[in-house]
Amino acid sequence: MYFTDRGIEELTSRRGDDDVTFAWLAERLVEFVDLNPEFEVPVERLATWLARLDDDGDE
């Protein structure tokens, strides 16, 4: 188990039944980076990965 799995499990247990939009998620990511600028690169990578999930990889 990775250390991050505990955070993901907590997120699922606390917010797993919530409905959120990507706009809401984007706002929370911006807020998080504003409070924790040292995490800008990993958050950017996560956001880009999420944005491109359905790309077919031909690009």
N, C-alpha and C positions, 0 to 999 in steps of 0.2 A: 504494500500500500504506500503510495506517495503521500508526503506531508499534505499536499493540496487536497487529497481525497477527503480529509476531515472537514475542510472548509466547504467543499462541494456537498458533502453529506449534510452538514448543518444547513446550508442553503436549501437543499431539497426538503429537509424536515421542517424548516421554519416557513419557507415561501413556496413550497412545491405545488400548492393548490392555487396560488395567485396567477392571475392573467396579467401579463405585462406586454407593452409594445416595445419595438426596437427603439423608438424615440425615447421612451422612458429609460431603457437600458443605456442608451447613448448618453443621456443626461447624467445618470449615475456614474458612468465611466469617466466623464469629464470632471464631475465633482470629486471622484476618487483621485484622479491625477492631480487636480488642483491642490488637494490635501497631502498627496504623496508623490511629488514630482519625480522621485527616483524610480517609480514604476511606469513612467511614460512609455518606454520602449515595449515592455511586455504587454501593456494594455493596448498599444497601437497594433502589435502583432495579433493579439486576440481579436480585436475589432476587424482587422483586415481579413483574418481567417474566417470569421463569421460571415462577413460580407461576401466572400467568394466561395462559400460552401457548395453552391450549385453550379459553379463554373465547370465546364467540361474538360478543362485542362489543355485545350488546344492553343491557348494564348501564350 
